Every structure is written in structure tokens, then in C-alpha cells.
Amino acid sequence: MEEIVMADEKKKKKIVSADTGEEVAAGSRKKAAKAAAPVGNATGLRIGAIALWVVAIVFEVLALLLVLGKFTIPFLPSIASLIILLVLDLACVIIGSQLWKKANHIKPASEKNKVLFWIWNNMGVIVAAIAFVPFIIIILANKETDKRTKTIAVVAAIIALLIGGVASIDFNPVSAEQLEAAQQAITDDVYWSPFGHVYHTHDDCQALNHSDELTYGTVEQAVAANRTRLCSFCAKRDEITTVVTDGIEVTEDDLVIPEETTDGGNED
């Protein structure tokens, strides 16, 4: 969460629209509930992710055939060719996983079935395992590959597996139920900073004291931008209890509310 500074003087912030990306004057912002702006096509993102994952498997097969001596890349040493294929494999896995995570934030899965929810949100990790573990096992089991090539191949594949696995984890998964609850509880625009991990219902939230620029938009836009949790300070300030927050325990004594907005509304 953004660094919290208890400051009396309110810092002037640049506020950017999530729809246009352009700066908006504070007095001209729309405050009433509005229809969610398009945040991307989840189906198109999923198709792109699957296509990239298929290409990743192709690179894995080519790398395997190369190590087994059944495939070569002209004008390139075998070790260099192997590294290139594994890097391409890794790139496709990671890019595909980012597309899949983006799609999950646009159209989340239901968490009614915990197992399916976990699988759906960790498809990138599963694909990373498929893209490298069979390669590692086959190479280790192959007795005809020389020791040097086998060592380089296995070590490179393990490193790629670790990088691809970590990069594919969705550390901020959101469910359809969580998104629906947030939409029902929050009808006005929300705000988020360029490097924050939560969204806020107030642009003068104390957790945003170090943020010079904010983006505002709908809850759907915030979640699509990977801000899947509500700020605990804003939740306490608005007495919102049905929306998932960042988990920070906040008491009334912790709140710092500017005098001009003590009525709980957004500043004009």
C-alpha cells in the first residue's frame, strides 16, 4: 500500500481519467454513478494467451529435438540455439500469462468452486510447468546426451521454469463475487496511484499523500488495472464492510480526514 503520511497540509494532485488518460480538472470530474467504460476484451486476451502458450510448447519441443540431435539451427552453435529456444519458450509463457491475468481481472471466475477457481487463476503457472518440466525430465533420463550439454540444458530449463512460474502467479486474484460486491457498495468513481496496489474512494485519502498523480475511473477499471483491493482507510471512512480490502487494521483514531470533506463526500 502507498506510504502513509499524517500531514496537515493537503497535497495537490494531478488526476487522470482512466477513459482518456488525460488530466482532468478537479471541479470537472464526474461524480455520479456511470456506466463502466470498456476495459478490454477478456475473450480476445484469453485467445491470445492460449496461442502464445501453444507456441511456447512448440519451442519446448524444438529445444528437446535439438538436444537429442534431431534438429539444428543453421549457422548457430547447438548451445546457443538451445538457449535461444528456451528464452523464446519463456517469453511466450510469460506474455501469455500476463494476458490471461488481465482477462481474469476483466471477467473474473466464480469462487464457488475453490478448486476450479484456483486452477483458473493459476493457468499460467500450470503452463509454465508444462513448458519446462517434461523437457527437464526427458533430458535427465536420456543417457546419450553428453554431460556438458545435459547440465546446461537442465540448469537453463530450471531457471526458466522458476522465472516463468513466479511471473505467472496472480498475487491479486479477484473473483466474480468480489467484483460484484464492490460494484454494489461503490457507485462513484474510485482513484488509484501509478505504483499503488489498491483503489481508493477518496482522492484526499491519507494513504495518497505522496502521490502527485492519480487515475480515476470505475471499480471495473481499477480491478482491470490490477488494483483489486479497496484501501482500508477509505473502507473505514465510508463504513464499507462488504468489499475486500488490503487487510490493514484501521481504527477511528488512525483516520485523518480533511476538514472540508468531513461529510464523507468527494471534494468538488
C-alpha positions as CSV (number, residue, x, y, z in Angstrom):
1,M,0.0,0.0,0.0
2,E,1.1,3.6,-0.6
3,E,3.2,5.1,2.1
4,I,1.1,6.8,4.7
5,V,2.0,10.3,5.9
6,M,0.0,12.1,8.5
7,A,0.2,15.6,7.1
8,D,-2.0,18.6,7.8
9,E,-1.4,20.3,4.5
10,K,-3.2,18.6,1.7
11,K,-1.1,17.9,-1.4
12,K,-2.4,19.0,-4.7
13,K,-2.6,16.0,-7.1
14,K,-2.8,15.6,-10.8
15,I,-5.9,13.5,-11.6
16,V,-6.0,11.5,-14.8
17,S,-9.1,9.9,-16.4
18,A,-9.0,6.2,-16.9
19,D,-11.0,6.6,-20.1
20,T,-8.8,9.1,-21.9
21,G,-5.6,9.1,-20.0
22,E,-5.8,12.9,-19.9
23,E,-5.6,15.2,-16.9
24,V,-8.9,16.4,-15.6
25,A,-9.6,19.5,-13.5
26,A,-10.9,18.6,-10.1
27,G,-14.1,20.6,-10.5
28,S,-15.0,18.9,-13.8
29,R,-14.9,15.3,-12.6
30,K,-18.0,13.2,-12.9
31,K,-19.1,12.1,-9.5
32,A,-22.4,10.3,-10.1
33,A,-22.6,6.6,-10.9
34,K,-21.8,5.9,-14.6
35,A,-21.7,3.0,-16.9
36,A,-18.4,1.1,-16.9
37,A,-16.1,2.1,-19.7
38,P,-14.6,-0.6,-21.8
39,V,-11.7,-2.2,-20.1
40,G,-10.7,-4.7,-22.7
41,N,-12.0,-7.9,-24.3
42,A,-11.5,-10.9,-21.9
43,T,-12.2,-13.4,-24.7
44,G,-9.6,-11.9,-27.0
45,L,-7.0,-11.8,-24.3
46,R,-7.6,-15.5,-23.4
47,I,-7.3,-16.5,-27.1
48,G,-4.0,-14.6,-27.3
49,A,-2.8,-16.2,-24.2
50,I,-3.6,-19.7,-25.4
51,A,-2.0,-19.1,-28.8
52,L,1.2,-17.9,-27.1
53,W,1.2,-20.9,-24.8
54,V,0.9,-23.2,-27.8
55,V,3.9,-21.5,-29.4
56,A,5.8,-22.0,-26.1
57,I,5.2,-25.7,-26.2
58,V,6.4,-25.7,-29.8
59,F,9.7,-24.1,-28.7
60,E,10.0,-26.7,-25.9
61,V,9.7,-29.5,-28.4
62,L,12.2,-27.9,-30.7
63,A,14.6,-27.4,-27.8
64,L,14.2,-31.1,-26.9
65,L,14.7,-32.3,-30.5
66,L,17.9,-30.1,-30.7
67,V,19.4,-31.6,-27.5
68,L,18.5,-35.1,-28.8
69,G,20.3,-34.3,-32.1
70,K,17.2,-34.4,-34.3
71,F,17.0,-30.7,-35.1
72,T,19.6,-28.0,-35.7
73,I,19.6,-24.2,-36.4
74,P,22.0,-23.5,-39.3
75,F,24.9,-21.2,-38.5
76,L,24.4,-21.3,-34.8
77,P,26.2,-23.5,-32.2
78,S,23.9,-26.1,-30.5
79,I,24.3,-24.5,-27.1
80,A,23.4,-21.0,-28.4
81,S,20.4,-22.5,-30.3
82,L,19.2,-24.2,-27.1
83,I,19.4,-21.0,-25.0
84,I,17.5,-19.1,-27.7
85,L,14.8,-21.7,-27.9
86,L,14.4,-21.8,-24.1
87,V,14.3,-18.0,-23.9
88,L,11.6,-17.8,-26.6
89,D,9.7,-20.5,-24.7
90,L,9.9,-18.5,-21.5
91,A,8.9,-15.2,-23.3
92,C,5.7,-16.9,-24.7
93,V,4.8,-18.3,-21.3
94,I,5.2,-15.0,-19.5
95,I,3.4,-12.8,-22.1
96,G,0.6,-15.4,-22.3
97,S,0.3,-15.4,-18.5
98,Q,0.1,-11.6,-18.4
99,L,-2.7,-11.7,-21.0
100,W,-4.5,-14.4,-19.0
101,K,-4.3,-12.5,-15.7
102,K,-5.5,-9.3,-17.4
103,A,-8.5,-11.3,-18.7
104,N,-9.2,-12.7,-15.3
105,H,-9.4,-9.2,-13.9
106,I,-11.8,-8.1,-16.6
107,K,-14.0,-11.1,-16.3
108,P,-13.2,-12.9,-13.0
109,A,-14.2,-16.5,-12.4
110,S,-16.6,-17.5,-9.6
111,E,-15.0,-18.8,-6.4
112,K,-17.9,-21.1,-5.5
113,N,-15.8,-24.0,-6.6
114,K,-12.5,-23.3,-4.9
115,V,-10.5,-25.9,-6.9
116,L,-11.7,-24.6,-10.3
117,F,-11.1,-21.0,-9.1
118,W,-7.5,-21.8,-8.2
119,I,-6.9,-23.6,-11.4
120,W,-8.4,-20.8,-13.5
121,N,-6.3,-18.2,-11.8
122,N,-3.1,-20.2,-12.0
123,M,-3.2,-21.4,-15.6
124,G,0.0,-19.5,-16.3
125,V,1.8,-21.5,-13.6
126,I,0.4,-24.7,-14.9
127,V,1.5,-23.9,-18.4
128,A,5.0,-22.9,-17.2
129,A,5.3,-26.4,-15.7
130,I,4.2,-28.0,-18.9
131,A,6.6,-25.8,-20.9
132,F,9.7,-26.9,-19.0
133,V,9.2,-29.9,-16.7
134,P,8.8,-32.5,-19.5
135,F,11.9,-31.1,-21.1
136,I,13.9,-31.5,-17.9
137,I,12.7,-35.0,-17.2
138,I,13.4,-36.3,-20.7
139,I,16.9,-34.7,-20.8
140,L,17.8,-36.2,-17.4
141,A,16.6,-39.6,-18.5
142,N,18.4,-39.5,-21.8
143,K,21.7,-41.4,-21.5
144,E,23.0,-40.4,-24.9
145,T,23.3,-36.7,-24.3
146,D,26.8,-35.6,-23.2
147,K,27.2,-34.4,-19.6
148,R,28.1,-30.8,-20.5
149,T,25.1,-30.3,-22.8
150,K,22.8,-32.1,-20.3
151,T,24.0,-29.9,-17.5
152,I,23.5,-26.6,-19.4
153,A,20.1,-27.7,-20.7
154,V,18.7,-28.8,-17.4
155,V,20.1,-25.7,-15.5
156,A,18.7,-23.3,-18.1
157,A,15.3,-25.0,-18.1
158,I,15.1,-25.0,-14.3
159,I,15.9,-21.2,-14.2
160,A,13.4,-20.6,-17.0
161,L,10.8,-22.7,-15.0
162,L,11.3,-20.7,-11.9
163,I,11.2,-17.3,-13.6
164,G,8.1,-18.3,-15.7
165,G,6.3,-19.8,-12.7
166,V,6.8,-16.7,-10.5
167,A,5.9,-14.3,-13.3
168,S,2.7,-16.3,-14.0
169,I,1.4,-16.1,-10.4
170,D,-1.5,-13.8,-9.9
171,F,-0.8,-12.3,-6.5
172,N,-4.0,-10.3,-6.5
173,P,-6.7,-12.7,-7.8
174,V,-10.3,-11.4,-7.8
175,S,-13.5,-13.4,-8.0
176,A,-16.8,-12.6,-9.7
177,E,-18.4,-12.4,-6.3
178,Q,-15.8,-9.9,-5.0
179,L,-16.2,-7.7,-8.1
180,E,-20.0,-7.7,-7.8
181,A,-19.8,-6.8,-4.1
182,A,-17.5,-3.9,-4.9
183,Q,-19.8,-2.6,-7.7
184,Q,-22.8,-2.7,-5.4
185,A,-21.0,-1.0,-2.5
186,I,-19.2,1.7,-4.5
187,T,-21.1,3.5,-7.2
188,D,-18.9,6.6,-7.6
189,D,-15.5,6.8,-9.2
190,V,-12.5,5.4,-7.4
191,Y,-8.9,6.5,-7.5
192,W,-5.5,4.9,-7.7
193,S,-1.9,5.9,-8.0
194,P,0.6,4.8,-10.7
195,F,2.5,2.5,-8.3
196,G,-0.2,1.6,-5.8
197,H,-1.9,-1.8,-5.4
198,V,-5.3,-0.7,-4.1
199,Y,-8.0,1.7,-5.2
200,H,-9.5,4.5,-3.1
201,T,-12.9,6.1,-2.8
202,H,-11.4,9.4,-1.8
203,D,-8.7,11.4,-3.7
204,D,-7.7,13.0,-0.4
205,C,-7.1,9.7,1.4
206,Q,-4.1,9.9,3.7
207,A,-2.6,6.9,2.0
208,L,-2.2,9.0,-1.1
209,N,-0.2,11.9,0.5
210,H,2.9,11.0,-1.5
211,S,1.1,10.5,-4.8
212,D,1.3,13.5,-7.2
213,E,-0.8,11.9,-9.9
214,L,-4.0,9.8,-9.6
215,T,-6.1,8.0,-12.1
216,Y,-9.9,7.8,-11.6
217,G,-12.4,5.6,-13.1
218,T,-15.0,2.8,-12.2
219,V,-14.3,-0.1,-9.9
220,E,-14.2,-2.3,-13.0
221,Q,-11.4,-0.1,-14.4
222,A,-9.5,-0.2,-11.2
223,V,-9.7,-4.0,-11.0
224,A,-8.7,-4.3,-14.7
225,A,-5.7,-2.1,-13.8
226,N,-4.7,-4.7,-11.1
227,R,-6.0,-2.7,-8.2
228,T,-8.2,-5.5,-6.8
229,R,-8.5,-4.4,-3.2
230,L,-10.1,-1.4,-1.5
231,C,-7.9,0.8,0.7
232,S,-8.6,0.1,4.4
233,F,-8.6,3.7,5.3
234,C,-11.3,4.5,2.7
235,A,-13.3,1.5,3.7
236,K,-13.2,2.6,7.4
237,R,-14.0,6.2,6.4
238,D,-17.0,5.2,4.3
239,E,-18.0,2.3,6.7
240,I,-17.8,-0.2,3.8
241,T,-17.6,-3.8,5.2
242,T,-18.6,-5.9,2.2
243,V,-15.6,-5.2,0.0
244,V,-12.3,-7.0,0.1
245,T,-9.6,-4.6,1.4
246,D,-5.8,-4.7,1.7
247,G,-6.2,-6.1,5.2
248,I,-4.7,-3.2,7.3
249,E,-6.4,-2.8,10.6
250,V,-7.7,0.8,10.9
251,T,-9.3,2.4,13.9
252,E,-11.1,5.8,14.1
253,D,-8.0,7.3,15.7
254,D,-6.0,6.3,12.6
255,L,-8.1,8.3,10.2
256,V,-7.0,11.7,9.0
257,I,-9.9,13.5,7.2
258,P,-9.5,17.0,5.8
259,E,-12.0,19.4,7.4
260,E,-13.6,20.4,4.1
261,T,-14.6,16.7,3.4
262,T,-15.6,15.5,6.8
263,D,-19.1,14.8,5.4
264,G,-17.6,11.7,3.6
265,G,-18.2,13.1,0.1
266,N,-15.6,13.6,-2.6
267,E,-14.1,17.1,-2.9
268,D,-15.5,19.4,-5.6
